[in-house]
Amino acid sequence: MASTDSLENNTKFAEKNQATFPILADPEKDMSQEYGVLSPIGFAKRWTFYIDNNGIIKKIDKQIDVRLAGQELVSNMDELGFPRANY
């Protein structure tokens, strides 16, 4: 997960939500700009990039429904052949 929030805010978010995964802090918005997800108002769009172990982007999901995001993430990873041991 990546966010344009500061490391401090991301850490608070992770602790509050008991996140079990890393959250990249991109307050300078360099990575968001490079991936094409930076909105005109300065926030990162909620897109999911599925990247394999070789760094190849296998899929970009631009239609995120936050209520179903977890289920869709697992479904997409299964569809793309990511091994279950990794998630």
Secondary structure, 3 states (H helix, E strand, C coil): CEECCCHHHHHHHHHHCCCCCCCEECCCCHHHHHCCCECCCCCECCCEEEECCCCCEEEEECCCCCCCHHHHHHHHHHHHCCCHHHC
